[in-house]
Amino acid sequence: MKDASGYTLSGCNAQALSHLEQALHEFRCFAGNPVATAEAALAEAPGLVMAHVLRAWLYLLSAEADGVVPAREALDAARSLPCNEREAWHLGAIQQLCHGHWRAAAITLEDLNAHYPLDTLALQAGQQIDFFVGDSRMLRDRIARVLPAWSRHVPGWHAVLGMQAFGLEETGDYARAERLGREAVELEPRDAWAQHAVAHVLEMQGRRDEGIEWMLGNEGWQSHSFLAVHNWWHLALHHLAQGDAPEVLALYDGPIHGHRPQIHVELVDASALLWRLKLQGADVGQRWQQLAERWAPFAADGHYAFSDWHAAMAFVAAGRDDLLQALQHAQQEAMTRQGDNAVFTREVGAAATQAFIAYGQQDWGRAVELLRPIRSQSHRFGGSHAQRDLLEQTLIAAAQRSGQRVLAQALEQERQLLARQRHPVTHAGLVVTA
């Protein structure tokens, strides 16, 4: 039996195929519950290798330590079954990521898509890994390589457009990124990743009113989406840039943190938003203490440096020295392990964490000393330009507070020039008050 792209599926039947296609569509849109839908497929056909594959990817791409165990279980189940070449490539990449070899898994998926360019799951998993390792070129080029095989008549075209849009945005091609992202959302309004790609363009170009209109003008991403919190975060950034702290806090208390998130990617957004408010001198009440409690179960994970950095923000601002000590110990241990997170932590993560601790201790000079060497290589521990910009904002604030006025002015001038290059009409500089 073959899937919608014409690729053979091992261990499939008609009932399971329907569930599998639905789960893949849900994942392409970042909507619904693709794990449950994949499990429904397995209930119909326990030998369906690609349902086990999808389940493994969904857990691994959470970038959480707790996701590795169920991913390994799915991998072991799939390995006990007959599989074809494409499925074997997926299993090889999953095994690599289970062992913490992010970049190797990304390369394996490159090879898979060179032979099977219509495999959207491999494209999507590969681009997510590119994002986690900060490889902006591959965010773009992974998708560019397969485009000759695609057309609007192939199922999943909207997702390919959305992925290409995000890759183009992260490599600075804002006009094409916006065009493709808008086209993708027009084709599939629930495509939260394409919505997010355009949101990044509008953020990087400082188009605040347009950004608010874009986020509120399409309701497709706002419910039953596991990217919704991140997209609400993008909306909040526009209000923050307009100086509307009350609206930012309303978004924080509502769709961003009101549901008391327990997963890393949503906690990351909460930390990043509150820290930006901190830099602007806003009073956030007890929100830091509440957020620190959400992060507390993950303090000792040492699984992904980018998440550790955001957890540290909450622990610093909440005054939770106990959790900070656990996190720092986990980082030290992580740097001794095999796997790519040891490199992420050594090259950027540990210094970023220490810098934000120094900032919280009002040791502004130390924060500057730690941030300056990593600012040009911060992409190496993942995230987007918009997310990593918090390092730059904190560096400017620390330079101002430590009395390094010349440095702060130089950094501001650099920032304003970059803003003009991104969007000639909008080029306001950053003013930090706290």
C-alpha positions as CSV (number, residue, x, y, z in Angstrom):
1,M,0.0,0.0,0.0
2,K,1.2,3.5,-0.8
3,D,0.8,6.9,0.9
4,A,-0.5,10.1,-0.7
5,S,3.0,10.8,-2.1
6,G,3.2,7.5,-3.8
7,Y,5.7,5.9,-1.4
8,T,5.3,2.3,-0.2
9,L,4.2,1.8,3.4
10,S,5.2,-1.4,5.3
11,G,2.5,-3.1,7.4
12,C,-0.3,-0.8,6.3
13,N,-4.0,-1.4,5.6
14,A,-6.7,1.0,4.4
15,Q,-8.0,2.0,7.9
16,A,-4.5,2.6,9.2
17,L,-3.6,4.6,6.2
18,S,-6.4,7.1,6.8
19,H,-5.3,7.7,10.3
20,L,-1.6,8.0,9.3
21,E,-2.4,10.6,6.6
22,Q,-4.5,12.5,9.1
23,A,-1.6,12.4,11.7
24,L,0.9,13.6,9.1
25,H,-1.4,16.5,8.1
26,E,-1.9,17.5,11.7
27,F,1.9,17.6,12.2
28,R,2.3,19.6,9.0
29,C,-0.1,22.2,10.4
30,F,1.1,21.9,14.1
31,A,-2.5,21.2,14.9
32,G,-4.6,18.6,16.7
33,N,-3.0,15.7,18.4
34,P,-0.9,13.8,15.9
35,V,0.5,11.4,18.6
36,A,-3.0,10.2,19.4
37,T,-3.8,9.9,15.7
38,A,-0.6,7.9,15.0
39,E,-1.6,5.6,17.9
40,A,-5.0,5.2,16.3
41,A,-3.2,4.1,13.1
42,L,-1.2,1.6,15.1
43,A,-4.3,0.2,16.7
44,E,-5.5,-0.6,13.2
45,A,-2.2,-1.9,12.0
46,P,0.5,-2.6,14.7
47,G,3.0,-3.3,12.0
48,L,2.7,0.1,10.3
49,V,6.4,1.2,10.4
50,M,5.7,4.8,9.5
51,A,3.2,5.3,12.3
52,H,6.0,4.2,14.8
53,V,8.4,6.5,12.9
54,L,6.0,9.5,13.2
55,R,5.4,8.8,16.9
56,A,9.2,8.7,17.6
57,W,9.7,12.0,15.7
58,L,6.9,13.7,17.6
59,Y,8.5,12.9,21.0
60,L,12.1,13.6,19.9
61,L,11.2,17.0,18.4
62,S,9.9,18.2,21.7
63,A,13.6,18.6,22.6
64,E,12.8,17.3,26.1
65,A,14.7,14.7,28.0
66,D,11.4,12.9,28.8
67,G,10.7,12.5,25.1
68,V,13.7,10.2,24.5
69,V,12.2,7.1,26.3
70,P,8.9,6.9,24.3
71,A,10.9,7.7,21.2
72,R,13.2,4.7,21.9
73,E,10.2,2.5,22.5
74,A,8.8,3.5,19.1
75,L,12.2,2.9,17.5
76,D,12.5,-0.6,19.0
77,A,9.0,-1.5,17.9
78,A,9.7,-0.4,14.4
79,R,13.0,-2.2,14.2
80,S,11.3,-5.5,15.0
81,L,9.2,-5.1,11.8
82,P,10.1,-5.5,8.1
83,C,10.8,-2.1,6.5
84,N,11.9,-0.6,3.2
85,E,14.8,1.7,2.4
86,R,13.0,5.0,3.1
87,E,11.7,3.8,6.4
88,A,15.1,2.4,7.3
89,W,16.6,5.9,6.7
90,H,14.0,7.4,9.1
91,L,14.9,4.8,11.7
92,G,18.6,5.5,11.3
93,A,18.1,9.3,11.9
94,I,15.8,8.6,14.9
95,Q,18.5,6.4,16.4
96,Q,21.1,9.1,15.9
97,L,18.9,11.7,17.6
98,C,18.1,9.4,20.5
99,H,21.8,9.3,21.1
100,G,22.0,13.0,21.0
101,H,23.6,13.3,17.6
102,W,21.5,16.1,16.2
103,R,23.7,17.1,13.3
104,A,24.2,13.5,12.1
105,A,20.4,13.0,12.2
106,A,20.0,16.1,10.1
107,I,22.4,14.8,7.5
108,T,20.7,11.4,7.3
109,L,17.4,13.1,6.6
110,E,19.1,15.2,3.9
111,D,20.1,11.9,2.2
112,L,16.6,10.5,2.7
113,N,15.0,13.5,0.9
114,A,17.6,13.4,-1.9
115,H,16.1,10.0,-2.8
116,Y,12.5,10.7,-1.6
117,P,11.8,14.4,-2.1
118,L,8.1,14.1,-1.4
119,D,8.6,12.8,2.1
120,T,7.2,15.7,4.1
121,L,7.8,14.1,7.4
122,A,11.6,13.8,6.7
123,L,11.6,17.5,5.5
124,Q,9.7,18.7,8.5
125,A,11.8,16.7,11.0
126,G,15.0,17.8,9.3
127,Q,14.0,21.5,9.3
128,Q,13.1,21.2,13.0
129,I,16.5,19.8,13.8
130,D,18.1,22.5,11.7
131,F,16.3,25.0,13.9
132,F,17.4,23.3,17.1
133,V,21.1,23.4,16.0
134,G,20.9,26.9,14.6
135,D,21.7,26.0,11.0
136,S,20.0,28.8,9.1
137,R,21.4,27.8,5.7
138,M,19.9,24.3,5.9
139,L,16.6,25.7,7.1
140,R,16.4,27.2,3.6
141,D,18.4,24.8,1.5
142,R,16.9,21.5,2.8
143,I,13.6,22.7,1.3
144,A,15.2,24.2,-1.9
145,R,16.7,20.9,-2.8
146,V,13.4,19.1,-3.2
147,L,11.3,21.9,-4.8
148,P,11.8,20.7,-8.4
149,A,9.8,17.5,-7.5
150,W,6.9,19.5,-6.0
151,S,3.9,21.4,-7.3
152,R,0.7,22.7,-5.9
153,H,-1.0,19.5,-7.0
154,V,1.0,17.3,-4.5
155,P,-0.5,16.9,-1.1
156,G,1.3,18.9,1.5
157,W,2.3,21.7,-0.8
158,H,1.2,24.4,1.7
159,A,3.7,22.9,4.2
160,V,6.6,23.0,1.8
161,L,5.8,26.6,1.1
162,G,5.7,27.4,4.8
163,M,8.9,25.6,5.5
164,Q,10.7,27.4,2.6
165,A,9.3,30.7,3.9
166,F,10.8,30.2,7.3
167,G,14.2,29.2,5.8
168,L,14.2,32.3,3.6
169,E,13.3,34.5,6.5
170,E,16.1,33.1,8.7
171,T,18.6,33.8,5.8
172,G,17.3,37.3,5.3
173,D,15.2,37.0,2.1
174,Y,12.2,38.7,3.7
175,A,10.3,39.6,0.6
176,R,10.2,36.0,-0.8
177,A,9.6,34.6,2.7
178,E,6.6,36.8,3.2
179,R,5.1,36.0,-0.2
180,L,5.5,32.2,0.2
181,G,4.3,32.2,3.8
182,R,1.2,34.2,2.9
183,E,0.5,31.9,0.0
184,A,0.8,28.8,2.3
185,V,-1.7,30.3,4.8
186,E,-4.1,31.1,2.0
187,L,-4.0,27.5,0.9
188,E,-4.2,26.1,4.5
189,P,-5.3,28.6,7.2
190,R,-4.4,26.1,9.9
191,D,-0.8,26.0,8.9
192,A,0.7,27.5,12.0
193,W,4.3,27.1,10.8
194,A,3.6,29.2,7.7
195,Q,1.8,31.7,9.9
196,H,4.8,31.8,12.1
197,A,7.2,32.3,9.1
198,V,5.4,35.5,8.1
199,A,5.3,36.6,11.8
200,H,9.1,36.3,11.9
201,V,9.4,38.5,8.8
202,L,7.2,41.2,10.3
203,E,9.1,41.0,13.6
204,M,12.5,41.3,11.9
205,Q,11.4,44.3,9.9
206,G,9.7,46.0,12.8
207,R,6.3,46.2,11.0
208,R,4.3,46.4,14.2
209,D,0.8,47.4,13.1
210,E,1.0,44.9,10.2
211,G,2.3,42.2,12.6
212,I,-0.7,42.7,14.9
213,E,-3.1,42.6,11.9
214,W,-1.4,39.5,10.5
215,M,-1.7,37.6,13.8
216,L,-5.3,38.6,14.6
217,G,-6.5,38.4,11.0
218,N,-6.3,34.6,10.8
219,E,-7.9,32.5,13.5
220,G,-6.7,29.2,12.0
221,W,-3.6,28.9,14.2
222,Q,-5.3,30.2,17.4
223,S,-7.0,27.0,18.6
224,H,-6.0,23.3,18.8
225,S,-2.5,24.2,17.7
226,F,0.7,23.2,19.5
227,L,2.5,26.2,18.1
228,A,-0.2,28.6,19.3
229,V,1.7,29.8,22.3
230,H,4.7,30.7,20.2
231,N,2.5,32.6,17.7
232,W,0.8,34.5,20.6
233,W,4.4,35.3,21.8
234,H,5.0,36.9,18.3
235,L,1.9,39.0,18.7
236,A,3.1,40.1,22.2
237,L,6.4,41.2,20.8
238,H,4.7,43.7,18.6
239,H,2.7,45.2,21.5
240,L,5.9,45.2,23.6
241,A,7.7,47.2,20.9
242,Q,4.8,49.7,20.9
243,G,5.3,50.1,24.7
244,D,2.0,48.5,25.5
245,A,3.0,46.5,28.6
246,P,-0.5,46.0,29.9
247,E,-1.5,44.2,26.6
248,V,1.6,42.1,26.8
249,L,0.8,41.0,30.3
250,A,-2.8,40.3,29.3
251,L,-1.4,38.0,26.5
252,Y,1.0,36.4,29.0
253,D,-1.8,35.8,31.6
254,G,-4.1,34.5,28.8
255,P,-3.0,32.4,25.9
256,I,0.7,32.3,26.6
257,H,0.9,31.2,30.2
258,G,-2.7,31.1,31.5
259,H,-3.1,27.4,30.8
260,R,-0.1,26.7,33.0
261,P,2.2,25.1,30.4
262,Q,4.3,22.1,31.2
263,I,6.3,21.8,27.9
264,H,9.6,23.4,27.2
265,V,8.8,25.2,24.0
266,E,5.9,27.1,25.7
267,L,8.0,27.8,28.9
268,V,10.7,29.2,26.7
269,D,8.3,31.7,25.3
270,A,7.1,32.7,28.7
271,S,10.7,33.2,30.0
272,A,11.7,35.2,26.9
273,L,8.7,37.5,27.2
274,L,9.0,38.2,30.9
275,W,12.8,38.9,30.5
276,R,12.0,41.5,27.8
277,L,9.5,43.1,30.2
278,K,12.2,43.1,32.8
279,L,14.6,44.9,30.5
280,Q,11.9,47.6,30.0
281,G,11.4,48.0,33.7
282,A,7.9,46.6,33.9
283,D,6.4,45.2,37.1
284,V,5.4,41.6,36.5
285,G,4.4,40.8,40.1
286,Q,4.7,37.2,41.1
287,R,4.8,35.9,37.6
288,W,8.5,35.0,37.8
289,Q,7.9,32.8,40.9
290,Q,5.0,31.0,39.2
291,L,7.1,30.4,36.0
292,A,10.1,29.1,38.0
293,E,7.8,26.5,39.5
294,R,6.8,25.4,36.0
295,W,10.5,25.1,35.1
296,A,11.5,23.4,38.3
297,P,11.0,19.7,37.2
298,F,13.4,20.3,34.3
299,A,16.2,22.1,36.2
300,A,18.5,19.1,36.3
301,D,17.8,17.8,32.8
302,G,20.8,19.2,31.0
303,H,19.2,18.0,27.7
304,Y,19.2,21.1,25.5
305,A,21.2,24.2,26.2
306,F,18.7,26.6,24.6
307,S,16.0,25.5,27.1
308,D,18.4,25.6,30.0
309,W,19.2,29.2,29.2
310,H,15.5,30.1,29.4
311,A,15.0,28.1,32.6
312,A,17.8,30.1,34.1
313,M,16.0,33.3,33.3
314,A,13.1,32.3,35.5
315,F,15.3,31.0,38.3
316,V,17.4,34.2,38.3
317,A,14.4,36.5,38.3
318,A,12.5,34.5,40.9
319,G,15.6,34.3,43.2
320,R,15.6,30.5,43.1
321,D,19.2,29.8,43.9
322,D,18.5,26.2,44.6
323,L,17.2,25.6,41.1
324,L,20.0,27.6,39.6
325,Q,22.6,25.4,41.3
326,A,20.8,22.3,40.0
327,L,20.8,23.7,36.5
328,Q,24.4,24.7,36.6
329,H,25.4,21.3,37.8
330,A,23.4,19.7,35.0
331,Q,25.2,21.9,32.5
332,Q,28.6,20.9,33.8
333,E,27.6,17.3,33.5
334,A,26.2,17.8,30.1
335,M,29.5,19.2,28.8
336,T,31.2,15.9,29.7
337,R,28.8,13.7,27.7
338,Q,28.9,12.5,24.1
339,G,26.4,14.2,21.8
340,D,25.9,17.6,20.3
341,N,24.3,19.2,23.4
342,A,27.8,19.1,25.0
343,V,28.9,21.3,22.2
344,F,25.9,23.6,22.4
345,T,26.5,24.1,26.1
346,R,30.3,24.5,25.9
347,E,30.1,27.0,23.0
348,V,27.2,29.2,24.0
349,G,24.8,27.8,26.6
350,A,26.9,27.8,29.7
351,A,28.2,31.4,29.1
352,A,24.7,32.6,28.3
353,T,23.4,31.2,31.5
354,Q,26.3,32.7,33.5
355,A,25.7,36.0,31.9
356,F,22.1,36.1,32.8
357,I,22.9,35.1,36.4
358,A,25.4,37.9,36.5
359,Y,22.8,40.3,35.2
360,G,20.4,39.2,37.9
361,Q,23.1,39.8,40.5
362,Q,23.6,43.3,39.1
363,D,27.1,42.4,38.1
364,W,26.6,44.3,34.8
365,G,30.3,44.3,33.8
366,R,30.5,40.5,34.2
367,A,27.4,40.1,32.1
368,V,29.0,42.2,29.3
369,E,32.2,40.2,29.6
370,L,30.4,36.9,29.2
371,L,28.0,38.0,26.4
372,R,30.4,39.7,24.0
373,P,32.4,36.6,23.0
374,I,29.3,34.5,22.3
375,R,27.1,37.0,20.4
376,S,28.6,36.2,17.0
377,Q,28.2,32.4,17.5
378,S,25.0,32.3,19.5
379,H,23.2,30.6,16.6
380,R,25.2,27.5,17.4
381,F,22.9,26.6,20.3
382,G,19.7,26.9,18.3
383,G,16.7,29.1,18.1
384,S,15.7,31.8,15.7
385,H,17.1,35.3,15.1
386,A,14.1,36.8,17.0
387,Q,14.7,34.5,20.0
388,R,18.4,35.0,20.2
389,D,18.0,38.8,20.0
390,L,17.4,38.7,23.7
391,L,21.1,38.1,24.1
392,E,21.8,41.4,22.2
393,Q,19.1,43.3,24.2
394,T,20.6,42.1,27.5
395,L,24.1,43.0,26.4
396,I,23.0,46.5,25.6
397,A,21.3,46.9,28.9
398,A,24.3,45.5,30.8
399,A,26.6,47.9,28.9
400,Q,24.5,50.8,29.8
401,R,24.2,49.8,33.5
402,S,27.9,49.1,33.8
403,G,28.8,52.6,32.6
404,Q,30.2,51.4,29.3
405,R,28.4,54.1,27.4
406,V,30.6,54.1,24.3
407,L,30.1,50.3,23.9
408,A,26.3,50.7,24.5
409,Q,26.2,53.5,21.9
410,A,28.2,51.4,19.4
411,L,25.8,48.4,19.9
412,E,22.8,50.7,19.4
413,Q,24.2,52.1,16.2
414,E,24.9,48.6,14.9
415,R,21.3,47.6,15.8
416,Q,19.8,50.6,14.0
417,L,21.8,50.0,10.8
418,L,20.6,46.4,10.8
419,A,17.0,47.5,11.2
420,R,17.4,49.9,8.3
421,Q,18.8,47.2,6.1
422,R,15.9,44.8,7.0
423,H,13.2,47.4,6.3
424,P,14.2,50.9,5.2
425,V,11.0,52.5,6.4
426,T,11.1,51.2,10.0
427,H,14.4,51.6,11.8
428,A,13.7,52.5,15.4
429,G,16.5,51.7,17.9
430,L,16.1,49.9,21.2
431,V,15.7,51.9,24.3
432,V,16.4,49.9,27.5
433,T,15.2,51.4,30.8
434,A,16.1,48.7,33.3
